Amino acid sequence: MDALTQSEATRGGQAADRELQRRIVNFLFEKGLWSLQHLETEVHGGVAVIKGRVRTYYEKQLATCCCQRVAGVLRVINDVCVLDVAPATPRSSNLT
């Protein structure tokens, strides 16, 4: 492959990655969960990388599942962190 053809192929791949990233972002937005709408996404050669923070492990898994459902995604790398939220302490009841 000569340099010009390789350069054109690279540009075409980058354009496809940008389009795939746009579709992933739209899909996450359409899910309606605030935490998924604010995740960062990158795509390189059909591999989606998602980053950010969510409140629950369920939301982290949901982000992976959503990305996997977008046509053209070959693999998902989930670098999303689950926030360490302390569980609510039960209130003591004063039964007298």
C-alpha positions as CSV (number, residue, x, y, z in Angstrom):
1,M,0.0,0.0,0.0
2,D,1.5,3.3,-1.0
3,A,1.7,6.3,1.4
4,L,-1.3,8.1,-0.2
5,T,-3.5,5.1,-0.1
6,Q,-2.5,4.4,3.5
7,S,-3.3,8.0,4.5
8,E,-6.7,7.8,2.9
9,A,-7.4,4.5,4.7
10,T,-6.4,6.1,8.0
11,R,-8.7,9.1,7.4
12,G,-11.6,6.8,6.4
13,G,-11.0,4.7,9.6
14,Q,-11.0,7.9,11.7
15,A,-14.2,9.1,10.1
16,A,-15.8,5.7,10.8
17,D,-14.6,5.8,14.4
18,R,-16.0,9.3,14.9
19,E,-19.4,8.2,13.5
20,L,-19.4,5.2,15.7
21,Q,-18.6,7.3,18.7
22,R,-21.5,9.7,17.8
23,R,-23.9,6.7,17.7
24,I,-22.7,5.4,21.0
25,V,-23.2,8.8,22.7
26,N,-26.7,9.1,21.2
27,F,-27.6,5.6,22.4
28,L,-26.4,6.3,25.9
29,F,-28.3,9.6,25.9
30,E,-31.5,7.9,24.7
31,K,-31.4,5.5,27.7
32,G,-32.3,8.5,29.8
33,L,-30.0,7.8,32.7
34,W,-28.1,10.9,33.8
35,S,-25.0,9.0,34.8
36,L,-24.7,7.3,31.4
37,Q,-25.1,10.6,29.5
38,H,-22.0,12.0,31.1
39,L,-19.6,9.2,30.3
40,E,-16.7,9.9,28.0
41,T,-16.4,7.7,25.0
42,E,-13.5,7.1,22.5
43,V,-13.4,4.7,19.6
44,H,-10.3,3.3,18.0
45,G,-10.7,0.8,15.2
46,G,-14.2,-0.3,16.3
47,V,-13.1,-0.7,20.0
48,A,-15.1,1.5,22.3
49,V,-13.5,2.9,25.4
50,I,-15.9,4.3,28.0
51,K,-14.7,6.3,31.0
52,G,-16.3,8.3,33.8
53,R,-18.1,7.6,37.1
54,V,-21.4,6.1,37.9
55,R,-23.1,5.5,41.2
56,T,-23.8,1.7,41.0
57,Y,-22.2,-1.4,39.5
58,Y,-25.5,-1.9,37.6
59,E,-25.0,1.4,35.8
60,K,-21.4,0.4,34.9
61,Q,-22.6,-2.9,33.4
62,L,-25.5,-1.1,31.7
63,A,-23.0,1.2,30.0
64,T,-21.1,-1.8,28.6
65,C,-24.3,-3.5,27.4
66,C,-25.5,-0.3,25.7
67,C,-22.2,0.1,23.9
68,Q,-22.2,-3.5,22.7
69,R,-25.7,-3.0,21.2
70,V,-24.4,-0.3,18.8
71,A,-23.7,-1.8,15.4
72,G,-20.1,-1.6,14.5
73,V,-18.7,-1.9,18.0
74,L,-16.2,-4.8,18.0
75,R,-15.3,-4.7,21.7
76,V,-15.9,-2.5,24.7
77,I,-13.3,-1.5,27.2
78,N,-15.1,-0.3,30.4
79,D,-12.9,2.1,32.4
80,V,-15.9,3.4,34.3
81,C,-15.5,3.8,38.1
82,V,-18.2,3.1,40.6
83,L,-18.4,5.8,43.2
84,D,-17.9,4.6,46.7
85,V,-21.1,5.7,48.2
86,A,-21.6,4.8,51.9
87,P,-24.8,2.8,52.5
88,A,-27.5,4.6,54.3
89,T,-27.6,3.8,58.0
90,P,-30.9,2.7,59.4
91,R,-32.5,5.1,61.7
92,S,-33.1,3.9,65.2
93,S,-36.6,3.9,66.3
94,N,-37.6,5.2,69.7
95,L,-40.4,2.9,70.7
96,T,-41.4,3.7,74.2
